[in-house]
Amino acid sequence: MVGAGLVGVATAWLLLNRGHGVCLIDPVGAGEQPADAGSSAALGLLMAQVYRRSSGRGWRLRQRSLELWQDWSHQLAERGSPLPLRPGLLQLASDPQELELQQRLVQERSAKGFPLRLLSPEELALLRPQLPHAALGGLLSPLDGQLDPIVSRQLLLQDALSRGLELVSDRAEAIAARQGADRWQVQLASGKRLEAPWLLVCAGLASAALLEPLGHQRPLAPVLGQALELQLPAGCDAQPWPGSVVWQGINLVPRPGGRLWLGATLEPELAQGFEGGAPGDPAALEALAQLNGHAPDWLRAAKPLRHWQGLRARPVGRPAPLLEQLEPGLLLLSGHYRNGVLLAPASAEWAADQIAAGP
Ligand SMILES: Cc1cc2nc3c(=O)[nH]c(=O)nc-3n(C[C@H](O)[C@H](O)[C@H](O)COP(=O)(O)OP(=O)(O)OC[C@H]3O[C@@H](n4cnc5c(N)ncnc54)[C@H](O)[C@@H]3O)c2cc1C
């Protein structure tokens, strides 16, 4: 396998659970990913039951992934390392159209047994710290939520290592099929060459360049996202909220110690040609910090502790994510764009099922 972001690590973990031997290649080895890698920059929102569509591949992957995260969390809890999974998601409506969409969604999903519920402005006004006054209502989804992506990746990785994962701290320079041998070869930067009957490419944005020489064009556009960690004023703690809050696409994630994550901007234009160092747009960051002009006093008084940015991999001309068997034994798991944290387990299961079915 190439790439140890959350998608690669989740897949390696599941394959080991299913009894496969797994070799995972990534220059970061057992350490942390670079700050601009997708998984280390993510806020970890899990939006499955609030997804607007009710059928199709996206819907199925999201529902399955949410189930799997809960299941995996139980499995890891039994081994003493529960995942940092916090249930609850509250999407605020900032205009009448959004409110109407939420009302329809609640009706439709309630009929199917999903526990979605609408909160009135009066109910929202009771929450502390206060939410933006302009909220017309809120869609509360108790089963969606948030997962700390960095900690979860490390827990899965440590568990996988304890189950025999072979981790190679190196960069894959090229991949190729070994003619007549039904095997895939990976050429490493160190000069070594590895071989296996299955090769899984989970290298995020870098997947496109690895596949291109084989004639597989899967362009991925980088979409930059900026985020902030804030220290809230003394005595202010967002953890009593019924979960993470979404306002006009901005996520507010309560953190321990009176902290809050705020993110993420969506900056496709600036990210074009990005080579790891280009800064995000200061105006977009300011709009984020101010909740598009609706920041309550407590948020305006919060102290920024950390500012970071990362890149999402958006497939060009194809729907996200890219889960494909490109050739017998060659699997692509990439292009998860805005939902790679949510979709990592369902992607892993897809890969495990492909391998079980044979090339
Ligand atoms: C700011 C921001 C906020 C986000 N918020 C959310 C959210 O709330 N919810 C959600 O579900 N998703 C969110 N996402 C999206 C999510 O982070 C990504 O979809 C997901 O992390 C992608 O994971 P990945 O494993 O595919 O890629 P990555 O995490 O980018 O990992 C790719 C790995 O491949 C390795 N690699 C690259 N090239 C090579 C090579 N040649 N050889 C070996 N290894 C290689 C890299 O070192 C890296 O470790 C967010 C993303 C950003 C940027």
PDBQT file of the ligand as one rigid body, heavy atoms in Angstrom, charges set to zero:
ROOT
HETATM    1  C1  LIG A 401      -8.810  21.958   6.246  1.00  0.00    +0.000 C 
HETATM    2  C2  LIG A 401      -9.463  20.634   5.991  1.00  0.00    +0.000 A 
HETATM    3  C3  LIG A 401     -10.595  20.275   6.712  1.00  0.00    +0.000 A 
HETATM    4  C4  LIG A 401     -11.202  19.031   6.494  1.00  0.00    +0.000 A 
HETATM    5  N1  LIG A 401     -12.271  18.686   7.245  1.00  0.00    +0.000 NA
HETATM    6  C5  LIG A 401     -12.841  17.461   7.072  1.00  0.00    +0.000 A 
HETATM    7  C6  LIG A 401     -13.937  17.066   7.875  1.00  0.00    +0.000 A 
HETATM    8  O1  LIG A 401     -14.390  17.815   8.735  1.00  0.00    +0.000 OA
HETATM    9  N2  LIG A 401     -14.467  15.809   7.671  1.00  0.00    +0.000 N 
HETATM   10  C7  LIG A 401     -13.974  14.966   6.721  1.00  0.00    +0.000 A 
HETATM   11  O2  LIG A 401     -14.494  13.842   6.599  1.00  0.00    +0.000 OA
HETATM   12  N3  LIG A 401     -12.929  15.322   5.943  1.00  0.00    +0.000 NA
HETATM   13  C8  LIG A 401     -12.365  16.553   6.091  1.00  0.00    +0.000 A 
HETATM   14  N4  LIG A 401     -11.322  16.932   5.282  1.00  0.00    +0.000 N 
HETATM   15  C9  LIG A 401     -10.914  16.043   4.200  1.00  0.00    +0.000 C 
HETATM   16  C10 LIG A 401     -10.004  14.956   4.697  1.00  0.00    +0.000 C 
HETATM   17  O3  LIG A 401      -9.014  15.510   5.511  1.00  0.00    +0.000 OA
HETATM   18  C11 LIG A 401      -9.354  14.226   3.532  1.00  0.00    +0.000 C 
HETATM   19  O4  LIG A 401     -10.329  13.831   2.598  1.00  0.00    +0.000 OA
HETATM   20  C12 LIG A 401      -8.631  12.971   4.017  1.00  0.00    +0.000 C 
HETATM   21  O5  LIG A 401      -7.823  13.273   5.101  1.00  0.00    +0.000 OA
HETATM   22  C13 LIG A 401      -7.809  12.366   2.905  1.00  0.00    +0.000 C 
HETATM   23  O6  LIG A 401      -7.031  11.335   3.474  1.00  0.00    +0.000 OA
HETATM   24  P1  LIG A 401      -6.000  10.531   2.606  1.00  0.00    +0.000 P 
HETATM   25  O7  LIG A 401      -5.470   9.453   3.465  1.00  0.00    +0.000 OA
HETATM   26  O8  LIG A 401      -6.629  10.183   1.299  1.00  0.00    +0.000 OA
HETATM   27  O9  LIG A 401      -4.884  11.605   2.214  1.00  0.00    +0.000 OA
HETATM   28  P2  LIG A 401      -3.729  12.265   3.058  1.00  0.00    +0.000 P 
HETATM   29  O10 LIG A 401      -4.097  12.453   4.471  1.00  0.00    +0.000 OA
HETATM   30  O11 LIG A 401      -3.309  13.465   2.276  1.00  0.00    +0.000 OA
HETATM   31  O12 LIG A 401      -2.571  11.182   3.047  1.00  0.00    +0.000 OA
HETATM   32  C14 LIG A 401      -1.811  10.871   1.921  1.00  0.00    +0.000 C 
HETATM   33  C15 LIG A 401      -0.513  10.243   2.392  1.00  0.00    +0.000 C 
HETATM   34  O13 LIG A 401       0.192   9.769   1.269  1.00  0.00    +0.000 OA
HETATM   35  C16 LIG A 401       1.561   9.966   1.486  1.00  0.00    +0.000 C 
HETATM   36  N5  LIG A 401       2.233   9.991   0.190  1.00  0.00    +0.000 N 
HETATM   37  C17 LIG A 401       2.131  10.918  -0.791  1.00  0.00    +0.000 A 
HETATM   38  N6  LIG A 401       2.923  10.587  -1.819  1.00  0.00    +0.000 NA
HETATM   39  C18 LIG A 401       3.528   9.431  -1.491  1.00  0.00    +0.000 A 
HETATM   40  C19 LIG A 401       4.473   8.593  -2.164  1.00  0.00    +0.000 A 
HETATM   41  N7  LIG A 401       4.932   8.892  -3.391  1.00  0.00    +0.000 N 
HETATM   42  N8  LIG A 401       4.910   7.480  -1.532  1.00  0.00    +0.000 NA
HETATM   43  C20 LIG A 401       4.451   7.164  -0.299  1.00  0.00    +0.000 A 
HETATM   44  N9  LIG A 401       3.546   7.916   0.372  1.00  0.00    +0.000 NA
HETATM   45  C21 LIG A 401       3.102   9.038  -0.219  1.00  0.00    +0.000 A 
HETATM   46  C22 LIG A 401       1.644  11.298   2.224  1.00  0.00    +0.000 C 
HETATM   47  O14 LIG A 401       2.865  11.384   2.975  1.00  0.00    +0.000 OA
HETATM   48  C23 LIG A 401       0.413  11.214   3.129  1.00  0.00    +0.000 C 
HETATM   49  O15 LIG A 401       0.731  10.723   4.411  1.00  0.00    +0.000 OA
HETATM   50  C24 LIG A 401     -10.678  18.158   5.504  1.00  0.00    +0.000 A 
HETATM   51  C25 LIG A 401      -9.540  18.523   4.786  1.00  0.00    +0.000 A 
HETATM   52  C26 LIG A 401      -8.932  19.747   5.022  1.00  0.00    +0.000 A 
HETATM   53  C27 LIG A 401      -7.700  20.107   4.255  1.00  0.00    +0.000 C 
ENDROOT
TORSDOF 0
